[in-house]
Amino acid sequence: MRKLLVLISFIATTTLLSSQSTPPSLYGLWVNLDKELLTIQPNNTFVRQTATNPSTIISRGTLEVVDNEIYVVRTDTGETYTLKFHVGDSTFVVTKPGTSERVWLFERLN
């Protein structure tokens, strides 16, 4: 009986963790070397804007992590694409759309 309870707990925990598609470490405020700010909200929306003039929106949309890639839906242009990424303790590296050879390097601000 105890083994059955442990097995059920393990399955429930695994299912719960796998249903959380976007890692919480992705949420927050980021800045890159191009002086762009990227804000990713817990509701999986994002806004990328210039740091020198934050009212200038470069892109906005929603994102979802699927199979360890970010699936992006831009609400400003209607474009959709998938990006490879890695989140470290204070850095976020993500490929640019259309290429896997060019990336943005973001540093966490908060």
C-alpha positions as CSV (number, residue, x, y, z in Angstrom):
1,M,0.0,0.0,0.0
2,R,2.8,2.4,0.9
3,K,4.5,1.7,-2.4
4,L,1.3,2.5,-4.2
5,L,1.0,5.9,-2.4
6,V,4.6,6.7,-3.2
7,L,4.0,5.8,-6.9
8,I,0.9,7.9,-7.1
9,S,2.6,10.9,-5.4
10,F,5.5,10.6,-7.8
11,I,3.2,10.5,-10.9
12,A,1.2,13.5,-9.6
13,T,4.3,15.5,-9.0
14,T,5.8,14.7,-12.3
15,T,2.6,15.6,-14.1
16,L,2.3,18.9,-12.2
17,L,5.9,19.9,-13.0
18,S,5.7,19.0,-16.7
19,S,2.5,21.0,-17.1
20,Q,4.4,24.2,-16.1
21,S,5.8,24.9,-19.6
22,T,7.6,28.2,-19.0
23,P,10.4,28.0,-16.3
24,P,9.8,30.7,-13.7
25,S,13.5,31.8,-14.1
26,L,12.5,33.2,-17.4
27,Y,10.2,35.8,-15.9
28,G,11.5,39.3,-15.1
29,L,13.3,42.2,-16.6
30,W,16.3,41.7,-18.9
31,V,18.7,44.0,-20.8
32,N,21.0,43.2,-23.8
33,L,24.1,44.8,-25.3
34,D,21.9,46.5,-27.9
35,K,20.4,48.5,-25.0
36,E,17.0,46.7,-25.3
37,L,14.8,45.9,-22.4
38,L,12.9,42.6,-22.4
39,T,10.1,42.1,-19.9
40,I,8.6,38.6,-19.5
41,Q,5.5,38.4,-17.3
42,P,4.2,35.3,-15.5
43,N,1.2,35.3,-17.8
44,N,3.7,34.5,-20.6
45,T,3.5,37.9,-22.3
46,F,6.6,39.8,-23.3
47,V,7.6,43.3,-24.4
48,R,10.9,44.2,-26.0
49,Q,11.7,47.9,-26.0
50,T,14.6,50.3,-26.3
51,A,16.3,51.1,-23.0
52,T,17.0,54.7,-24.1
53,N,13.4,55.4,-24.9
54,P,11.2,52.8,-23.2
55,S,8.1,54.1,-25.0
56,T,9.5,52.7,-28.2
57,I,8.2,49.1,-28.5
58,I,10.3,46.8,-30.7
59,S,8.1,43.7,-30.3
60,R,5.4,42.3,-28.1
61,G,3.5,39.1,-27.9
62,T,3.2,35.8,-26.0
63,L,5.5,32.9,-25.5
64,E,5.4,29.3,-24.5
65,V,8.1,26.8,-23.9
66,V,7.5,23.7,-26.0
67,D,10.1,20.9,-26.2
68,N,12.8,23.1,-24.7
69,E,12.3,25.8,-27.3
70,I,10.4,29.1,-27.0
71,Y,7.3,29.3,-29.3
72,V,6.7,33.0,-29.9
73,V,3.5,34.6,-31.2
74,R,4.0,38.3,-31.9
75,T,0.8,40.2,-31.2
76,D,2.1,43.3,-33.0
77,T,2.9,41.7,-36.3
78,G,1.1,38.3,-36.2
79,E,4.4,36.4,-36.8
80,T,5.1,33.1,-35.1
81,Y,8.5,31.4,-34.7
82,T,10.4,29.0,-32.5
83,L,13.7,30.0,-30.7
84,K,16.3,28.0,-28.9
85,F,17.3,29.3,-25.5
86,H,19.2,28.8,-22.3
87,V,18.5,30.5,-18.9
88,G,21.4,30.8,-16.4
89,D,21.4,32.4,-13.0
90,S,21.7,35.9,-14.3
91,T,21.8,35.5,-18.1
92,F,19.4,34.5,-20.9
93,V,20.7,33.5,-24.3
94,V,18.1,33.2,-27.1
95,T,18.6,32.7,-30.9
96,K,17.3,35.4,-33.2
97,P,14.4,34.6,-35.5
98,G,15.4,32.9,-38.7
99,T,18.8,31.8,-37.6
100,S,20.4,29.5,-35.1
101,E,23.8,31.2,-35.6
102,R,23.0,34.7,-34.1
103,V,21.8,35.2,-30.5
104,W,20.8,37.8,-28.1
105,L,22.6,37.8,-24.7
106,F,20.4,39.3,-22.0
107,E,21.4,40.0,-18.4
108,R,18.8,40.0,-15.6
109,L,18.0,43.4,-14.0
110,N,15.7,42.1,-11.3
